[in-house]
Amino acid sequence: MPSLFPTKGILGDHFSHQIPYAKSASNFSSPQKHSRFSAWSAVDDMKTKAGALSSEAQKEISKASSAAQAKNGQIELYSLNFYAACTFGGLIACGITHTAVTPLDLVKCRRQVDPKMYKGNFEAWGKIGRAEGVRGIFTGWAPTFFGYSAQGAFKYGGYEFFKKFYSDLAGEEAAYRYKTGLYLTASASAELIADVALCPFEAVKVRMQTTIPPFASGTFSGISIITGKEGTAGLYKGLYPLWGRQIPYTMMKFASFETIVEAIYGYMPKKKSEYGKGVQTGVSFVGGYAAGILCAIVSHPADVMVSKLNANRQPGEAFGSAMGRIYKDIGFAGLWNGLVIRIFMIGTLTSFREYSLHAVPEWSKADIGTEWGIYDSFKVFMGFPTTGGAAPPPKQTANL
């Protein structure tokens, strides 16, 4: 029975000539496809180019590492040349990172000495910038660089020495069993010596940052002014609180980081090795920042005393008397002045070192869980094993 309604074909034949853009399905050809969101394509293109540049950079760094190892020949682990190389690596690791956060350190020191000077960090940088320019914001960068380069050299070089020294005293089995305590003891011993190298520069740095205008134009002119008025003892009047700040700081930093990272991975559904570099870097950043917070809290009262003693201790005043006078002026609450900005500064330093470790190329094979980011990157570049684990036999050598 024929349908009372026109079919689709009849309607198409009848009306298609009246619609100029109408085409039959058989004659329709798809136009060339274009990206609907060109911005996404541009981002992908940038990622591709960045990846290519990263690969080229990795190749160049690998070539430089191979050239350095080939040029220097064989360096025996725990030899004088090995300790010299580790000392230089520590110099790089600490000098650069501490100098980079000088603006944070400047505001922290000034607020510790005079809490009413600035209401906040941004207000402080604004006032300093308007009065002294960008150079004023980096007041104290030179003694910071010299001081923490010296401290890093003795801390990392000394750590490698004392780690081996205490391992030999304890014996191979005991050294492995109690390696955490051994590493803490080694780091404390190294820090004890490193702070003696740091103290004169720290004295100049604190005085430059807490006097307006700075009492000296440079590091060595500052040393001359202090020794001319107070003798050599003037450079070391903050040594005891510096030990009280740095030794617990170093021990806490070493002990807490690996524990925090291990705990984070314990709560995650997969094993650490199953995650990509991005996730591992993020975990390291969080762990480093958390360790930095703990370090800052443990060592902050001593840090305030270092700033106060270097700024306000009278010539010839006994250490105990000066501490008592300062504590009477500021009270217990005053020992925590500048804690927030110091947490930010220390967290940034620690996390930057961890991030730098993760940012090194794949050739490094560096241990992501280690505390000593930049330092270990340097060691791997030189062909040494990364920090951590029981001390290897003294005759083992690295391919240098």
C-alpha positions in Angstrom: 0.0 0.0 0.0 1.5 3.3 -1.0 2.3 5.8 1.8 0.2 8.9 2.1 3.4 10.9 3.1 6.2 11.8 0.7 9.4 9.9 1.2 12.8 11.4 2.2 14.1 11.0 -1.4 11.1 12.8 -3.0 11.5 15.7 -0.6 15.2 15.9 -1.3 14.8 15.9 -5.0 12.1 18.5 -4.9 13.6 21.0 -2.6 17.5 20.5 -2.9 17.7 22.9 -6.0 16.2 25.6 -3.8 18.9 25.3 -1.1 22.2 26.4 -2.7 24.4 24.8 -0.1 22.7 21.5 0.0 24.6 18.5 -1.3 23.8 14.9 -1.5 25.5 12.6 0.9 27.4 10.9 -1.9 28.9 14.1 -3.2 29.9 15.4 0.2 33.6 15.4 0.9 35.0 16.2 4.3 37.1 19.4 4.4 40.6 19.2 5.7 40.5 18.9 9.5 42.1 21.7 11.5 42.8 21.9 15.2 39.9 23.6 17.0 42.2 24.8 19.8 45.4 26.1 18.3 46.7 27.2 21.7 46.9 23.6 22.8 48.9 22.7 19.7 51.3 25.5 20.5 51.7 24.2 24.1 52.4 20.7 22.8 54.9 22.1 20.3 56.7 24.0 23.1 56.8 20.8 25.2 58.3 18.9 22.3 60.9 21.5 21.8 61.7 21.7 25.5 62.1 18.0 25.6 64.5 18.1 22.7 66.5 20.8 24.3 66.5 18.9 27.6 67.8 15.8 25.7 70.6 17.8 24.1 71.5 19.3 27.5 71.7 15.8 29.0 74.0 14.7 26.3 76.3 17.8 26.8 76.4 17.3 30.5 77.1 13.6 30.0 80.0 14.5 27.7 81.4 17.0 30.2 81.1 14.4 33.0 82.9 11.8 30.9 85.6 14.3 29.9 86.2 15.3 33.5 86.5 11.6 34.6 88.8 10.8 31.7 91.0 13.8 32.4 91.5 13.2 36.1 92.1 9.4 35.9 91.4 7.2 38.9 90.7 8.7 42.3 90.6 6.2 45.1 87.7 6.6 47.4 88.6 8.1 50.8 91.9 9.3 49.5 93.1 12.9 49.9 91.9 13.7 46.4 88.5 12.2 47.1 88.1 14.4 50.2 89.3 17.4 48.2 86.7 16.8 45.5 83.9 16.4 48.2 85.1 19.6 49.9 84.7 21.5 46.6 81.3 19.9 46.0 80.1 21.1 49.5 81.4 24.6 48.7 79.2 24.8 45.7 76.2 23.2 47.4 76.0 25.7 50.3 77.5 28.9 48.8 75.1 29.2 45.9 71.9 28.2 47.8 72.4 30.5 50.8 73.4 33.4 48.7 70.2 33.0 46.6 68.0 33.6 49.7 69.8 36.7 51.0 66.7 38.9 50.7 64.8 36.5 53.0 67.7 36.4 55.4 68.0 40.2 55.5 64.4 40.7 56.6 64.6 37.9 59.1 67.7 39.3 60.8 66.3 42.8 61.0 63.0 41.6 62.4 64.9 39.5 65.0 66.9 42.5 66.2 63.9 45.0 66.0 60.5 43.3 65.7 58.8 46.7 65.2 61.0 47.7 62.2 58.7 46.1 59.6 55.2 44.7 59.8 55.7 42.1 57.1 58.2 40.8 54.5 56.8 42.6 51.5 56.6 45.9 53.3 60.2 45.4 54.3 61.4 44.7 50.8 59.4 47.7 49.5 61.0 50.1 52.0 64.5 48.7 51.5 64.0 48.9 47.7 62.8 52.5 47.7 65.6 53.6 50.1 68.5 51.6 48.8 67.5 50.0 45.5 67.9 46.4 44.5 71.4 46.3 45.9 70.0 47.1 49.3 67.7 44.0 49.2 70.8 41.9 48.7 72.7 43.5 51.6 75.1 40.9 53.1 75.3 38.7 50.0 79.1 38.7 49.9 79.8 37.5 53.5 76.9 35.0 53.1 78.6 33.6 50.0 82.1 33.5 51.6 80.9 32.2 54.9 78.5 29.4 53.7 80.9 28.4 51.0 83.5 27.8 53.7 81.0 26.1 56.0 79.8 23.9 53.2 83.3 22.9 52.3 84.1 21.8 55.8 80.7 20.3 56.5 80.5 18.0 53.5 84.2 17.2 53.3 84.3 16.7 57.0 81.2 14.5 56.9 82.8 12.2 54.4 85.9 12.0 56.5 84.2 11.4 59.9 81.7 8.9 58.4 84.6 6.8 57.3 86.6 7.4 60.5 83.7 6.3 62.8 82.9 3.4 60.5 86.4 2.1 60.9 86.3 2.5 64.6 83.0 0.7 65.0 83.8 -2.1 62.5 81.9 -3.1 59.4 79.0 -5.0 61.1 78.4 -2.4 63.8 78.7 0.5 61.3 76.0 -1.0 59.2 73.7 -1.8 62.1 74.0 1.6 63.7 74.5 3.6 60.5 71.9 6.3 61.3 73.6 7.1 64.6 76.9 7.0 62.9 75.8 9.4 60.3 74.4 11.8 62.9 77.6 11.7 64.8 79.6 12.3 61.7 77.4 15.3 60.6 77.6 16.8 64.1 81.4 16.5 64.2 81.8 18.1 60.8 79.4 20.9 61.7 81.4 21.6 64.8 84.4 22.4 62.7 82.5 24.0 59.8 81.0 26.6 62.1 84.4 27.9 63.2 85.0 28.7 59.5 81.5 30.3 59.2 81.5 32.4 62.4 83.7 35.4 61.3 81.6 35.9 58.1 78.4 35.4 60.0 79.4 38.2 62.4 80.1 40.6 59.5 76.9 39.5 57.7 74.6 40.1 60.7 76.1 43.5 61.5 75.8 44.6 57.8 72.2 43.5 57.7 71.2 45.0 61.1 72.8 48.4 60.9 71.3 51.1 58.6 73.3 52.1 56.7 75.6 49.0 56.8 78.6 49.5 59.1 80.9 48.3 56.3 81.0 48.4 52.5 82.2 44.9 52.1 83.2 41.6 53.7 86.9 42.2 54.3 86.4 45.9 55.3 83.9 44.6 57.9 86.4 42.1 59.2 89.0 44.9 59.6 86.5 47.2 61.4 85.5 44.5 63.9 89.1 43.3 64.6 90.3 46.9 64.9 87.7 47.7 67.6 87.3 44.3 69.4 90.2 42.2 68.3 89.9 38.7 66.8 87.5 37.7 69.6 84.9 40.0 68.1 84.5 37.8 65.1 83.8 34.7 67.3 81.5 36.1 70.0 78.5 34.4 68.4 80.2 31.0 68.1 78.5 29.2 71.0 75.0 30.1 69.9 76.0 29.3 66.3 77.0 25.8 67.4 73.6 25.7 69.3 71.9 26.6 66.0 73.7 24.7 63.4 74.5 21.3 65.0 70.9 20.5 65.9 69.8 21.9 62.6 72.2 19.6 60.6 71.3 16.5 62.7 67.6 17.2 62.4 67.9 17.8 58.6 69.7 14.6 58.0 67.4 12.5 60.3 64.0 13.9 59.4 64.1 14.0 55.6 64.4 10.3 54.8 61.9 9.4 57.5 59.3 11.9 56.2 59.7 10.7 52.5 59.5 7.1 53.6 56.3 7.9 55.5 54.7 9.7 52.5 55.4 6.7 50.2 54.0 4.4 52.9 50.6 6.2 52.5 50.6 6.1 48.7 49.0 3.2 46.9 52.1 2.2 44.8 55.7 1.7 45.4 58.1 4.6 44.9 59.8 2.9 41.9 56.4 2.8 40.1 56.0 6.6 40.1 57.4 8.9 37.5 60.0 11.6 38.1 57.3 14.3 38.5 55.6 12.5 41.4 58.9 11.7 43.0 60.1 15.3 42.7 56.9 16.4 44.3 57.3 14.0 47.2 60.9 15.1 47.7 59.8 18.8 47.6 57.2 18.2 50.3 59.6 16.1 52.4 62.3 18.7 52.1 60.0 21.5 53.1 58.7 19.5 56.1 62.3 18.8 57.2 63.1 22.5 56.8 60.2 23.4 59.1 61.5 21.0 61.8 65.1 22.3 61.3 63.9 25.9 61.7 61.9 25.2 64.8 64.6 23.3 66.6 67.3 25.9 65.8 65.5 29.2 65.8 66.0 30.3 69.4 69.8 30.0 68.9 69.5 31.8 65.6 67.8 34.7 67.3 70.7 34.8 69.9 73.3 34.7 67.1 71.7 37.8 65.6 71.3 39.6 69.0 74.8 38.8 70.2 76.5 39.9 66.9 74.4 43.2 67.0 74.3 44.0 70.7 77.0 42.3 72.7 79.2 44.8 74.4 83.1 44.6 74.0 84.5 42.6 76.9 81.0 41.4 78.0 81.0 37.8 79.2 79.0 35.4 77.1 76.7 34.3 79.9 76.0 37.9 81.0 75.2 38.9 77.4 72.8 36.0 77.0 71.1 36.8 80.3 70.8 40.5 79.4 69.4 39.8 76.0 66.9 37.2 77.3 65.7 39.6 79.9 65.0 42.2 77.2 63.2 40.0 74.7 61.7 37.2 76.9 60.8 33.7 75.8 58.4 35.1 73.0 61.3 37.1 71.6 63.3 33.9 70.9 60.7 33.2 68.2 60.9 36.5 66.3 61.2 35.9 62.6 60.3 32.2 62.8 57.8 32.3 59.9 60.2 33.9 57.4 63.0 31.5 58.6 60.7 28.5 58.0 60.1 29.8 54.5 63.8 30.4 53.9 65.0 27.1 55.3 62.2 25.2 53.6 63.1 26.8 50.3 66.8 25.9 50.8 66.1 22.3 51.6 63.5 21.8 48.9 65.7 23.6 46.3 68.4 21.1 47.0 66.0 18.2 46.7 64.5 19.6 43.5 68.0 20.2 42.1 68.7 16.5 42.7 65.6 15.5 40.8 66.3 17.9 38.0 69.6 16.3 37.1 69.6 14.2 34.0 68.9 10.5 33.9 72.6 9.7 33.5 73.2 10.7 37.1 71.4 7.8 38.6 71.3 9.8 41.8 69.4 8.5 44.8 66.2 10.5 45.0 65.9 9.9 48.8 69.2 11.5 49.7 69.4 14.8 51.7 72.3 16.2 49.9 70.8 17.2 46.5 73.3 19.5 44.8 76.2 17.9 46.6 75.3 14.4 45.4 74.8 15.7 41.9 78.3 16.9 41.9 79.6 13.6 43.3 77.9 11.7 40.6 79.2 14.1 38.0 82.7 13.3 39.3 82.0 9.6 39.2 81.6 9.0 43.0 78.8 7.0 44.6 76.0 9.1 46.2 75.9 9.8 49.9 74.3 7.1 52.1 74.8 3.4 52.9 77.6 1.7 54.7 81.1 2.8 53.9 82.6 0.7 51.0 86.1 -0.9 51.4 88.9 1.6 51.3 90.5 0.1 48.2 87.4 0.5 46.1 88.0 3.2 43.4 85.8 5.4 41.2 86.3 5.7 37.5 87.8 9.1 37.3 
